[in-house]
Amino acid sequence: MKSLTIKIDSIDKVKEFVNIINVFDGEFDLVSDRYVIDAKSIMGIFSLDISSPVRLDVHDEATFDEVAKALDKFKA
């Protein structure tokens, strides 16, 4: 598993993030403090404190570089 820190601090950014992450197969988690949610779940993301950066865990390391590149604009 590899991780990167991202910032999705608006409704539009959350929608765009979910659209991008759903293109990829595999499992992705967003971690904020002690909460861990499925990164493909828009409702789950809204349950987090998105005013602060969150950690994206990419469970399939083979796709990490491609995912990181696709999400470049969200890096904190």
Secondary structure, 3 states (H helix, E strand, C coil): CEEEEECCCCHHHHHHHHHHHCCCCCCEEEEECCEEEECCCHHHHHCCCCCCCEEEEECCHHHHHHHHHHCHHHEC
